[in-house]
Amino acid sequence: MASSDVLAIERLRLDDVAAGLALSDAVGWNQTADDWSLFIAAGSALGVRDEAGTLIATAAALPYDAVTGWISMVLVDAAHRHRGIASQLVDACVASLRDAGRIAVLDATPAGAAVYAKAGFVAGFTFERWEGEGAATVAATGSNRAVVAGPSHADTLIALDRDAGGVDRALLLRSFLSRPATRAWLASRGNGFALRRAGRRAAQVGPIVAADDRCALELLALALADNAGRVFIDVPAHRASIADALTRLGFVRQRPFVRMALGDARAAAARERVFVLAGPEFG
């Protein structure tokens, strides 16, 4: 298929979750069936199939509020790459957000950032994925009197996330909190929270929203303390306190990303109280 060919792009359905999961598993990503269900049910998840009807490529646009939408899950089966499929899927996602008056935002790898820049995306801050093992005895800097949070705390966590990040991600936080394996903590003064959820390859810590470094480190300690397995955590590059703590715990940098927004640098800017991100698929 030439890059100029017009694709038969279709909306994915919930019965496509397994096929989407197969694509993300093939490249070692951390998304779960719950994540795919959220993209399909709450967003505009698009796909392309081959002649046999097998899903070979995807992209998703997840609307957060009236202003912002997130683009992610840009996947193409290895045998069908370099044919312009991903570009056309991303264009369709951008159009779905633009038509609704939303700014398209995404997190890109360095190689992807060069491609998105040509399409008008403006680079903002950089962040890094860290990988390591949960620590059973993480020393915190304070009393660790945070409250274990759950679905009943959803409104509080949503408000903290919105005030810190500037985007209303109620649908995302409610989805995370509804999942049985999710753990969340609300800072003792009510000025921050941390969340950890199950992933396909590792537990994912984030977001962590906090008033200051001390609060963020206490929440990080809680998120890592009762998790004995592999952990991924996405940290803005300027968060030296988090990076130092992870280094001491034996975590290593896995790969970098850059936040980008279509034609609006403000939408890609770092936020003062966001210490850990939810992941490149969610922001």
N, C-alpha and C positions, 0 to 999 in steps of 0.2 A: 504494500500500500504506500503510495507516495504521500509526502507531507501535505500536498495540496488536495488530496482526496477528502471528500466530505464524509465524515463518519456517521454511522447510525448510532447516535447516542441515546441512551434510554435511562429513565429513572429506575433506581434499584428498589427492590421490594424486600420485605423482611425475610422472605425465603431465599434471598441472596446472601444472607449473613455468612453462611459456611463458605461460599465461593469467595467472598471478600476476605475472610479470614485466611483462606488458603493463599491468596496473593500476599497478604502482609506477613504470614508465616514464612513464605518462600524467601523473603529478604531479611528475615530475622527481626522484624519489628515487634513491638510489645503490646499491640492492641488486642483486646479481647472481643469475644462475641457481644458482650454488653456494649462496648464502644461502637462496634459496627451497627448494632441495633439503634443506638442513639443517632448516629449519622443518618441512617436511613429514615427513622421515624420522625426526627425533629428537624432534619436539614434537607438539602437537595443533594442526594448521593447519586452520582451518575456513573454509568458504565458502558463498556463496549464489549461485544461478544464476537467470537470467531464464527466461521461458517457452521461449526457443529453446535453452536449455542453456548459454548463455554465462556465464562467471564474472563477477559484477558486484560482489562484495564479499568481503573476507577479514578474518581476524584470526588471530593465532597465539599459543599459549602454549608456551614453551620451558622445560622443567624443567631446572634446573641441578644441584640436589642434593636431598636429602630435605627441605630446609627452604624453598627459594626457587625461584620460577619467574618467567619474564619474559614480559610481554605486549607484543606489537608487531604490525606489519603490518596495522594497522586501516585498511583502504582500502575506499572505496565509489566506484563509477563515478559520474561527475558527474551523469548523467541520473537517478540513483536515490538521491540524497542527501536528507537531511531527512525520512526516512520511518521512522526508528528502527532501521534495519538495523544500523548500527555498534554501537548500544547492546546489541542482542540478541546480536551476535557477541561483544562484550566480556564480557557476562554469562556466556556459554557458556564462554569461556576462563577466567574467574575460577572458575567452578564446577569445571572440570576440574582446576585447581590446588588449590582448597580441598578437593575430595574426596580428593586425595592427600596432604593435610596440609601443603601448601606455601603460603607467603605470596606473593601476587601483587605484583610490582613492575613499574613502567613509567616511561618518560620521556615527558613530555607537553609540548606547546606551551602557551603561556599561555592560549590559548582553550580548549584541551582540558583543562587543569588545573582550570578551573572546573567542567567537566562531571564529571570524575573525583572531585572533592571531594564532590560531591553523592552519589556512590555509596560514600563512605566512605574514599576514598584520602587519605592524609596526605602533605603536601608536605615534602620534605627540602631538599637543596641545589639550586642552579641551576647551569647550565652553558651555554656558548655554542659554537655551531659557527663555526669560522673557515675561511676559504677563501683560497687563494693558490696560488702556483706553487712547486714544489720548487726548492731553491736548490743550484746546483752547487758553490758555495764558501761553505758555512756555517761560520763560525768557532765552534769549540767552546771550552769553558773549561778543558779538561784534555787529557790525552794521547790520548783516544779509542782506547784499547786494548781496546775491547769485542770480544767474540767474535761472529762471524756465526753465528747459531743456525739450526737446522733441525729436522726431525722427531725426530732423535736427542736433541735437548735438550727434548723435549716435557715430560717429567716435571719438569724443573727449572723451566721457565716456568709450568707449571700450579701447582706449589707456591708460587712467588712470587706469582702472581695470586691464589691462594686465601688466602694469608696476608695480603696487602694488602687485598683486597676483602671478605674474610669469606664468600665463596661459592665452591664448587667448580665451576668452569666447564671441566672437562676436555674435555667433548664439543666445546665451542666452540673452545678453543685447538687441539685436535687437528685439527679441521676447517680452521681457518685455516692451520695449518702444512702441511697436506697439499696445499694449492693451489699450482700451479707459480709463480704470480706473487708469492707472499708472500715478504717479506724480514723477518728478525727478528735482533735483536742482544741479546746477554747482556752486562751490565755487567762490566767487568774484575774487579771484586771479587765478582761473583756476587750482587749485592744489588739488581738491577733488570733490566728488559728493555724493549725497544720492539719494536713489530710494525707492519708496513705491508702492506696487502693491496690487491688490485685492486678497484675499484668500477665501477659502471656509467657514472658521469659523471666520477669523479675517484678518484685513489688515496686510501685511507683510512688515516691514521696513528692507531694506537691498538690496544690499550692501551699506555700507558707507565706502568710501575711503577718506583719508585725510592726509595732511602733518603733522599735529600735533593734540594734544588734543583739543586745542581751536577751530580749524577748524572743527573737528569731532563733537564737542558739538553744534556748530552753525548749522551744517547740520542736526543733530539729532533734534534740536528744530524746524526747518522748516518741517521736515518729520512728526512730531507729532502735529504741531500747528493747522492744518486745518483738522484733522481727529477726528471725534467725537466718533467713535466706538472702538471696541476691537482691540488690536494691539499685534502681536507677533514680537519679535526681538531677534536675535541670536548673542550673544556677547562673544568673546573670554574671558576666565577667567582672563587673565592678564590685561584687559582693565578696570581698576578701575574707571577711570573718567566716563566712560559710565555707569557702574554699579551704581556708586554713584548718577548720575543724574536720572537714572531710579528709584532708591529707593526713592529719594525725590518726585518723581511724583506718587508714590504709586504702581509702578510695582512690581511684585513678580517673583521669580525664579520658573519656571515650571518643567524643567528637564535638566539633563546634557547630553553632547555628547562628543565623542573623535574623532578627525580627524585621519584617518588611511590610509596608502598606502601600496600596495603590494611590499614588499621587498625593499622599498626605503624611508628611513626616511626623506630625504630632501623634498619629495613631500607632506609630512604631516606636515611640519614645519609652525609655525606661521609667518605671514608677517607683516613687520614693519608698513605699512600704511593702513592695513585693520583693521578697527575698528568694523564693523558689517558685518556679513556674509549674503549671499543671502538666506540661509536656508539649512538644512541638505540634502535636495533632490538635491541641486544645488551646494553647497560648498560656 
